[in-house]
Amino acid sequence: MANKTTKKDTKAMRPADPGYSGLNYFGNGLDLHLPSRAERKIARFSKGHFTGRIVTGDAEGHSAGRLVMVESHLEFCWCLVLLARSATTDLREQAAFDWQDRDGEVHTHYFDFLVTERDGKRIAYAVRPALRTGGRFGATMPRIAHQARQRGFVHDVRLLTDDDLDQVDLFNGKLMHGMRQPQPDADIAAERMISEMTGIAVIEDLVRRIGMGADGYRAVVRLIRRQRLRLLDHVRIDYQAAVYAAPGSRV
């Protein structure tokens, strides 16, 4: 017998929180993303400032990815840049750390991002507009950072501002995030192409060799994201960018 689901039933089955992760309620075989790991509540909406949600790529083998929540456009931009870095293996937001002030009183600081790198290092990041790095933040952050390193919570604490944001890295981060979903036919053709690749080539030539138009271009972007292809220079990923196959990519 066919399963009849009314509009009303469908609405009732949908979870109230977009961060929900559980059994698939669409019946289409797709998994929902894993929930955010933020250690404090983050408002979904605000009239006073930007809020946003990013579903990252594969998380711990979960193909639907994981939810990351941000509370400013600057956090959104830095999140995409950090995710795109080859050293990044894990990223979580709003990581709690308890620290003591000069009077011995305990406070909780929430680092905007906590990144685990490929070599096992844990780096805590504070994201802040350059014009707002003074005052109480500037007075307390060195103490918080010192205690976080001293107690082994992280290996290092770093400050990220709008002045530090590289527009090439941001462009490429947005592009790689937007094109991260696999397209099997194009991806297989692209893998076959780089297995025979020698020397340096521009992306336009590689797309022509793959022979699948825009799908081939997206496959090349995914190869760069996975470090199978590498940019020759620090430039935006476009059809004229020069790339080469990473060691071990050729067979």
C-alpha positions in Angstrom: 0.0 0.0 0.0 1.3 3.5 -0.8 2.3 5.6 2.1 0.1 8.7 2.0 1.6 11.7 3.7 -0.3 14.9 3.9 1.2 18.4 4.0 0.2 18.7 7.6 1.9 15.4 8.4 5.1 16.3 6.7 5.3 19.6 8.6 4.8 17.8 11.9 7.6 15.3 11.1 10.1 18.1 10.6 12.3 18.9 13.6 11.9 22.4 15.0 15.7 22.9 15.3 17.7 23.0 12.0 20.5 21.6 14.0 18.6 18.3 14.4 20.4 15.1 13.4 18.6 11.9 13.4 16.6 9.5 11.3 15.8 10.7 7.8 12.2 11.9 7.7 12.1 12.6 3.9 12.2 8.9 3.0 14.7 9.6 0.2 17.7 7.7 1.7 19.7 10.8 2.5 21.1 11.4 6.0 20.8 14.6 7.8 23.9 16.5 8.9 25.5 15.9 12.3 24.6 18.6 14.9 26.8 21.5 16.0 29.3 21.0 18.7 29.1 24.5 20.1 29.3 24.5 23.9 27.0 27.4 24.3 23.7 28.4 22.8 23.9 30.5 19.6 20.9 32.5 18.5 19.5 31.5 15.2 18.4 35.0 14.3 19.4 38.5 15.4 18.2 42.0 14.4 21.5 43.5 15.5 24.1 41.4 13.8 24.8 38.6 11.2 24.2 35.0 12.2 24.7 32.0 9.9 25.0 28.2 9.6 27.5 26.3 7.5 27.2 22.5 6.8 30.8 21.4 6.4 32.1 18.5 4.2 32.4 15.0 5.3 32.6 14.8 9.1 34.0 11.6 10.6 32.8 9.6 7.7 29.3 11.0 7.8 28.6 12.0 4.2 26.0 14.7 5.1 28.6 16.7 7.0 28.3 18.7 10.2 26.6 21.9 11.2 28.8 24.9 12.2 27.2 28.0 13.5 28.6 31.5 13.3 27.7 34.8 14.9 29.2 37.4 12.5 30.0 37.7 8.8 33.7 37.8 9.8 33.4 34.4 11.5 31.6 33.1 8.4 34.5 34.1 6.2 37.2 32.8 8.5 35.3 29.5 8.9 35.5 28.9 5.2 39.2 29.9 5.0 40.1 27.6 7.9 38.1 24.7 6.4 39.9 25.1 3.1 43.4 24.9 4.7 45.1 21.6 3.9 46.3 21.3 7.5 42.8 21.4 9.0 41.3 18.0 9.9 38.6 19.1 12.3 36.9 22.4 13.2 34.4 23.1 15.9 33.0 26.4 17.1 32.4 28.0 20.5 34.8 25.8 22.5 34.6 26.5 26.2 37.7 27.1 28.4 37.7 28.0 32.1 40.3 30.6 33.1 41.2 32.5 36.3 41.5 36.3 36.6 44.0 38.0 38.8 41.7 37.6 41.9 41.4 33.8 41.3 37.8 34.1 40.1 36.9 31.5 37.4 35.4 32.6 34.1 34.4 30.7 31.0 35.8 31.9 27.7 34.4 30.6 24.4 36.9 30.4 21.6 35.2 31.1 18.2 37.0 28.1 16.6 39.0 25.2 17.8 40.9 23.5 14.9 42.8 20.2 15.0 45.5 20.1 12.4 46.9 17.1 10.5 50.0 16.9 12.8 47.7 16.7 15.9 48.1 20.3 17.0 45.1 22.0 18.5 44.8 25.7 17.7 42.2 28.0 19.3 41.1 31.1 17.4 39.5 34.3 18.5 37.8 36.2 15.6 37.5 39.9 16.1 37.3 43.1 14.0 40.6 44.9 14.1 39.0 48.0 15.6 37.7 45.9 18.5 40.8 44.2 19.7 41.5 46.7 22.5 39.6 47.4 25.7 38.6 44.5 27.9 39.2 41.9 25.2 42.8 43.2 24.6 43.4 43.2 28.4 42.1 39.7 29.1 43.0 37.6 26.0 46.7 37.4 26.7 45.9 35.9 30.1 43.4 33.5 28.7 45.8 32.4 25.9 48.6 31.8 28.4 46.5 29.6 30.6 45.1 27.7 27.6 48.6 26.8 26.5 50.0 26.2 29.9 47.3 23.8 30.9 47.5 21.9 27.6 44.0 22.8 26.4 45.6 23.9 23.0 49.1 24.2 21.5 48.5 27.8 20.5 45.9 30.6 20.5 45.6 33.0 17.6 43.7 36.1 16.8 42.0 36.5 13.4 40.8 39.9 12.3 39.4 41.5 9.1 42.9 42.9 8.4 44.3 39.4 8.3 41.7 38.0 5.9 43.3 37.2 2.5 40.8 37.8 -0.3 42.3 35.1 -2.5 42.0 32.5 0.4 38.4 33.6 1.0 37.4 33.4 -2.7 39.0 29.9 -3.0 37.4 28.8 0.3 33.9 29.8 -0.8 34.5 28.1 -4.2 35.7 24.8 -2.7 32.9 24.7 -0.1 30.3 25.4 -2.8 31.6 22.7 -5.1 32.4 20.0 -2.5 29.6 17.6 -3.4 30.8 14.7 -5.5 29.8 14.1 -9.1 30.9 10.5 -9.6 31.3 10.4 -13.4 33.2 13.7 -13.5 35.3 12.8 -10.5 36.4 9.5 -12.0 37.3 11.2 -15.3 39.3 13.9 -13.4 41.2 11.2 -11.4 42.0 9.4 -14.6 43.2 12.7 -16.2 45.6 13.6 -13.3 47.0 10.0 -13.2 48.4 10.7 -16.7 49.4 14.3 -16.0 53.0 15.5 -16.2 54.3 19.0 -15.5 52.1 22.1 -15.1 48.8 22.8 -16.8 46.2 25.5 -16.7 42.7 24.5 -15.4 41.1 25.3 -18.8 43.2 22.7 -20.5 42.4 20.1 -17.8 38.7 20.7 -18.2 39.0 20.3 -21.9 40.7 17.0 -21.4 38.1 15.8 -19.0 35.5 16.6 -21.6 32.5 17.2 -19.4 32.2 21.0 -19.4 31.3 22.7 -16.1 31.1 19.3 -14.4 34.8 18.8 -15.3 35.6 22.2 -13.8 33.9 21.4 -10.5 35.8 18.1 -10.4 39.1 19.9 -10.8 38.1 22.2 -7.9 37.4 19.2 -5.7 40.8 17.8 -6.6 42.4 21.0 -5.4 40.3 20.9 -2.2 41.6 17.4 -1.6 45.2 18.4 -2.3 45.4 16.0 -5.3 46.1 19.1 -7.4 48.0 22.1 -6.2 48.0 25.7 -7.4 51.3 26.9 -8.7 50.8 30.4 -7.4 48.7 32.1 -4.7 45.9 33.0 -7.1 42.1 32.6 -7.3 41.0 29.3 -8.7 39.8 30.0 -12.2 40.2 28.7 -15.7 43.6 30.4 -16.2 45.1 29.2 -12.9 48.1 27.0 -13.3 48.2 23.7 -11.3 50.3 20.6 -10.9 49.6 17.1 -9.6 50.6 16.5 -6.0 53.2 13.9 -5.3 51.6 10.4 -5.4 48.7 11.5 -7.6 50.3 10.0 -10.7 50.4 6.3 -11.2 
